[in-house]
Amino acid sequence: MNLGQARAVPYTDQPEGVTGIDKRPVDGPVRVTAPGPKGVGASGLAGDSVCDLRHHGGDHQAVYAMAREDLDEWERELGRTLPNGSFGENLTTEGIDISGALIGERWRIGSPSGSPVVLEVASGRIPCRTFQGHLGERGWVKRFTRRGAPGAYLRVLQPGEIRTGDPVEIVHRPAHEVTIALQFRAVTTERSLLPALLAAGPALPPHTLAAAREYTERHAG
């Protein structure tokens, strides 16, 4: 589990020049709640900073998860160490195929005897200038997009507490085939895939669902 504090950097267009993308591992427990609507709510994790509310945070981006396995692949490609939190993720998972996770899939995290959290997979992460500046890799936005393993934003269905090392249990998988990988490709490099997203319905973030409907209507017939 990783949290970040706001700090000034030269590579963000956030109005005050600050970002919370530099997430660092912490010991728990950390309270997780739905932060509120886009533009108002920030991070879903207590003590975590999300600074540019125009593009980040809110209920549909309450928590960001990245697979340790994907970070390991990037380590080999970039030739550098990428500690947990390097991509600005709150949760660094192990043993979960995040790219293959379905939109609307639900995860329970924490001990059943405690106060477990239930999260729902919402969308893939779109890379931005701040992400590129944080990594310090030239052409990073294009490289990250081309790989197509963006990690997952999750919404909070059941608030609670989580700790580093808590188990993640997939408790629901919807009856469609709209994965994080498919959703990401549809909104970035392959717009012709947008109609396929409609199978996920309201589990999609509202702006993505609206884009899929508009594209489908425009190209009908």
PLY file of the C-alpha trace (Angstrom):
ply
format ascii 1.0
element vertex 221
property float x
property float y
property float z
element edge 220
property int vertex1
property int vertex2
end_header
0.00 0.00 0.00
1.36 3.37 -1.04
0.47 6.96 -0.17
1.78 10.26 -1.50
2.10 13.79 -0.18
1.71 16.94 -2.26
4.98 18.44 -3.42
6.04 21.06 -5.92
7.53 19.80 -9.20
8.45 21.45 -12.51
6.63 18.93 -14.71
2.94 19.32 -13.89
0.33 21.70 -15.27
-1.63 21.59 -12.02
-2.42 25.27 -11.27
-0.36 25.37 -8.08
2.46 23.27 -9.52
2.06 20.39 -7.07
1.42 16.66 -7.40
0.90 13.66 -5.15
2.10 11.10 -7.70
5.20 10.17 -5.69
3.64 7.35 -3.65
5.67 5.56 -0.99
4.96 2.27 0.82
3.40 2.65 4.27
2.29 0.38 7.07
-1.44 0.30 7.79
-4.09 0.50 8.77
-5.35 3.06 6.27
-8.99 4.08 6.09
-10.55 3.74 2.61
-13.78 5.57 1.71
-15.53 6.93 -1.39
-14.05 10.42 -1.83
-16.94 12.09 -3.64
-17.67 13.12 -7.23
-15.10 14.05 -9.85
-13.78 17.54 -9.41
-14.58 17.54 -5.70
-13.35 14.26 -4.24
-9.65 13.41 -4.17
-8.15 10.10 -3.05
-10.11 7.32 -1.43
-7.26 6.62 1.02
-6.82 8.69 4.16
-3.48 10.50 4.14
-3.03 10.28 0.36
-2.81 13.42 -1.79
-4.45 13.87 -5.18
-3.78 17.42 -6.33
-5.18 17.94 -9.84
-8.88 17.31 -9.34
-9.57 18.26 -12.96
-8.15 14.96 -14.15
-7.65 12.75 -11.10
-9.48 11.56 -8.02
-13.19 11.27 -7.34
-15.35 8.20 -6.87
-14.37 6.51 -10.15
-10.65 7.01 -9.49
-10.69 6.52 -5.74
-7.92 3.90 -5.66
-5.28 3.03 -8.26
-3.87 -0.49 -8.45
-0.86 -1.72 -10.43
0.39 -5.30 -10.70
3.86 -5.98 -9.31
4.32 -8.30 -12.27
3.84 -5.37 -14.68
6.31 -3.26 -12.72
8.80 -6.13 -12.94
8.44 -6.19 -16.73
9.08 -2.47 -16.89
12.13 -2.90 -14.65
13.63 -5.30 -17.17
12.81 -3.02 -20.11
13.99 0.21 -18.49
16.97 -1.28 -16.70
16.15 0.38 -13.40
14.55 -0.49 -10.09
10.88 0.40 -9.66
9.84 0.16 -6.00
6.18 -0.30 -5.11
4.39 3.00 -5.70
6.68 4.04 -8.58
3.78 4.47 -10.98
1.76 6.46 -8.45
-0.30 3.42 -7.51
-1.96 3.03 -4.12
-2.08 -0.76 -4.30
0.74 -2.86 -5.71
-0.84 -6.28 -6.19
0.67 -9.73 -6.63
-0.95 -12.64 -8.41
-3.80 -10.62 -9.97
-4.17 -10.16 -13.73
-5.18 -6.52 -13.63
-5.19 -6.11 -17.41
-7.60 -9.04 -17.56
-9.82 -7.73 -14.78
-13.38 -7.01 -15.91
-15.01 -3.61 -15.64
-17.38 -4.05 -12.67
-15.30 -6.82 -11.11
-15.27 -6.57 -7.31
-12.40 -7.12 -4.90
-12.60 -7.61 -1.15
-9.42 -6.58 0.64
-8.65 -7.17 4.31
-9.37 -9.66 7.02
-12.98 -10.91 7.27
-12.70 -10.51 11.03
-11.76 -6.85 10.63
-13.27 -4.15 8.44
-12.62 -5.29 4.86
-12.95 -2.96 1.90
-14.89 -3.81 -1.26
-13.63 -2.13 -4.43
-15.01 -2.24 -7.96
-12.87 -2.10 -11.10
-13.78 1.04 -13.06
-11.23 1.82 -15.78
-7.61 1.84 -16.88
-5.24 4.71 -16.08
-4.56 7.19 -18.89
-0.93 8.38 -18.78
-0.24 12.10 -18.57
2.57 14.65 -18.62
2.97 14.47 -14.84
3.43 10.69 -15.00
6.11 11.12 -17.67
7.90 13.79 -15.67
7.77 11.69 -12.52
9.35 8.70 -14.28
11.85 10.84 -16.18
11.56 8.61 -19.25
11.50 10.23 -22.68
8.41 9.36 -24.71
6.89 7.66 -21.68
3.24 8.44 -22.46
3.50 6.71 -25.85
5.48 3.78 -24.46
3.07 3.20 -21.59
0.08 3.44 -23.92
1.64 1.05 -26.42
2.19 -1.59 -23.71
-1.51 -1.55 -22.88
-1.18 -2.63 -19.24
-2.38 0.53 -17.48
-3.37 -0.79 -14.08
-6.87 -0.18 -12.76
-8.77 2.62 -11.12
-11.28 1.35 -8.59
-14.31 2.81 -6.85
-15.14 2.13 -3.20
-18.34 0.15 -2.65
-17.74 -0.72 1.00
-15.47 1.47 3.15
-13.08 -0.03 5.65
-9.40 -0.37 6.48
-6.55 -2.00 4.61
-2.97 -2.88 5.48
0.05 -3.80 3.44
-0.05 -7.54 2.88
-3.84 -7.89 3.11
-5.26 -10.58 0.83
-7.26 -9.56 -2.24
-10.24 -11.77 -3.01
-12.23 -11.45 -6.23
-15.82 -11.77 -5.02
-17.72 -10.92 -8.23
-17.05 -11.09 -11.97
-19.76 -9.68 -14.25
-21.17 -11.57 -17.23
-19.41 -9.66 -20.00
-15.93 -9.60 -21.55
-14.95 -5.95 -21.17
-11.53 -6.08 -19.58
-9.27 -3.26 -18.43
-7.06 -3.95 -21.47
-10.01 -3.68 -23.87
-11.36 -0.53 -22.24
-7.93 1.11 -22.33
-7.41 0.33 -26.02
-10.88 1.61 -26.85
-10.32 5.02 -25.25
-6.73 5.46 -26.48
-5.55 3.77 -29.68
-8.53 1.82 -31.08
-11.67 3.94 -30.94
-13.48 1.44 -33.13
-13.67 -0.77 -30.02
-15.85 1.74 -28.15
-19.16 0.00 -28.99
-17.88 -3.16 -27.29
-17.66 -1.25 -24.01
-21.43 -0.86 -23.84
-21.67 -4.42 -22.48
-20.21 -3.10 -19.21
-22.98 -0.50 -18.92
-23.04 1.74 -15.85
-20.00 0.03 -14.34
-18.00 2.27 -16.68
-17.15 5.83 -15.61
-19.91 8.16 -16.89
-17.70 9.97 -19.42
-16.50 6.66 -20.91
-20.03 5.29 -21.17
-21.17 8.52 -22.83
-18.28 8.37 -25.34
-19.11 4.75 -26.19
-22.77 5.59 -26.74
-21.97 8.64 -28.86
-19.52 6.73 -31.05
-21.98 3.86 -31.50
-24.82 6.20 -32.47
-22.61 8.16 -34.86
-21.47 5.03 -36.67
-24.76 3.10 -36.61
-25.81 1.82 -39.98
0 1
1 2
2 3
3 4
4 5
5 6
6 7
7 8
8 9
9 10
10 11
11 12
12 13
13 14
14 15
15 16
16 17
17 18
18 19
19 20
20 21
21 22
22 23
23 24
24 25
25 26
26 27
27 28
28 29
29 30
30 31
31 32
32 33
33 34
34 35
35 36
36 37
37 38
38 39
39 40
40 41
41 42
42 43
43 44
44 45
45 46
46 47
47 48
48 49
49 50
50 51
51 52
52 53
53 54
54 55
55 56
56 57
57 58
58 59
59 60
60 61
61 62
62 63
63 64
64 65
65 66
66 67
67 68
68 69
69 70
70 71
71 72
72 73
73 74
74 75
75 76
76 77
77 78
78 79
79 80
80 81
81 82
82 83
83 84
84 85
85 86
86 87
87 88
88 89
89 90
90 91
91 92
92 93
93 94
94 95
95 96
96 97
97 98
98 99
99 100
100 101
101 102
102 103
103 104
104 105
105 106
106 107
107 108
108 109
109 110
110 111
111 112
112 113
113 114
114 115
115 116
116 117
117 118
118 119
119 120
120 121
121 122
122 123
123 124
124 125
125 126
126 127
127 128
128 129
129 130
130 131
131 132
132 133
133 134
134 135
135 136
136 137
137 138
138 139
139 140
140 141
141 142
142 143
143 144
144 145
145 146
146 147
147 148
148 149
149 150
150 151
151 152
152 153
153 154
154 155
155 156
156 157
157 158
158 159
159 160
160 161
161 162
162 163
163 164
164 165
165 166
166 167
167 168
168 169
169 170
170 171
171 172
172 173
173 174
174 175
175 176
176 177
177 178
178 179
179 180
180 181
181 182
182 183
183 184
184 185
185 186
186 187
187 188
188 189
189 190
190 191
191 192
192 193
193 194
194 195
195 196
196 197
197 198
198 199
199 200
200 201
201 202
202 203
203 204
204 205
205 206
206 207
207 208
208 209
209 210
210 211
211 212
212 213
213 214
214 215
215 216
216 217
217 218
218 219
219 220
